[in-house]
């Protein structure tokens, strides 16, 4: 909830939608993949295997006071390593076009644009992929 409150345009769901989910709905939803968090719950990143057999890195967020600390990289790498363990050919993610810090961050980790864009809830996003 903290991630949605801090960065509402970074996620497909709204804070109101997330707050309306029951505990059972959250358990069912989280069973689709993995969610990595740090000990202080200052950051999170999740992953799941898509219908076409790739790993999707979703929900990447780090609290403002922890940005630049290396936590984001550790969380993203945890999802990448999970994807390797799942033996998927690549990890993909969506990033809001114009969110330059996020785009640069993912590119430093080896993600590259796929050329695919989509209009998601908050505007135009582009897909990035990391071949494994």
N, C-alpha and C positions, 0 to 999 in steps of 0.2 A: 504494500500500500504506500510505503514511503517513496518508492521509486515512481509510482504513478503520480503522487502528489508533487514530487520534485520536477519530474520531466514528462508531463502529460502528452506531449507531442511525439515522444519516442516509442510509444506502444500502440498496438491496435486497440486494446481495451481502454475504457475510461475508468477513472477511479470509482465512479458511481456504479458501473457495471461490475467491477471487481468486488466492491463492498456488498453487492447484492448476492454474490455466490454463497451457497451453503458450504459447510465443512465437507460434506459428501461430494459436492461438485468440485471443490478444490482437490480432494484426494483423487478423484477420477481423472481430473485434468493433469495432475502432476505425475500420474502413473504412466503417461505417454513417453516419458524420457527422463532426463536428469536435470537437477537444479543445483548449482554450486553456489555456496555463500561463504563468506569469511566468518570467523568466530564472533565478531561484533555485529554481524548483520549490516555491515556498511557497504556491501556490494553483492551483486548476484549476476549469474549468467546461466542460461538454460540451453538444453539441446534436446532434439528429438529426431528420429529418422523419418524423413518425408516419404510420401507414397512412391516417389520415383527413386528411392534408395539412397538419398544423400542425407547428411546430417545438417540440420538447421540450427544455427546459433541464434537464439532469440532472447529477448529480455535482458540484454546487457545493460547494467547500471551500476554506478559507484557514487556514493554520497559525495557531495561537493567538497567536504573537508578531507576526503581521502583521494581525490583526483590528483594524479601526478605522483602517487606513492608507489606505483607498481602493482596495485591491487587489480586494476582492470586487466592488465596483461596476464596476471596469474589466473584470473577467472576465465578469460578467453582461451588461454592455453589449456586449461582444464577441460573445456568443451572440445577443443581440437584433439586432445589426447583421448577423450572419450570416443570421439568419432573414429579415431584410428583403431581403438579397441573393438569398435563395432564393425570395422573393416569396410567402411563406406568409401567410395572413391573421392569424395570431396565434402567440404563443409561450406555451406552457403549462409548468407545473411542478407537482410535488407537494411539499408541506411537511407535516411532522409537526404535527398539531394540538397546541397547547401550546408549540411552539417559538417563543415570542413574539419574540425578537430576529430570527429568520429571517423570520417573517411580516411584521414591521414593515419590515425591509430590502426585501423584495420589493414591498410596498405603496408604499414611497417611490419605487421604480423604475416604478410605474404598474401593477403586477399587481393584479388584483382576484379575489376568490373567484368561482368559477363555480357553486357550490352542489353540486358533485360531491364526494363523499367515497368513500374506499375503505379497506378493511382491507388494509394492506400488511404486509410482514414484521414490522415493529416496532410495529404498532398502527394507529390510525386516522389517516389523512392526508387532507388536502383539496387539491383542485386549485385553482391560481391561474392566471389567464390575462392576457396583455397583448395587446390588439388592436394590429395594426400598420397 
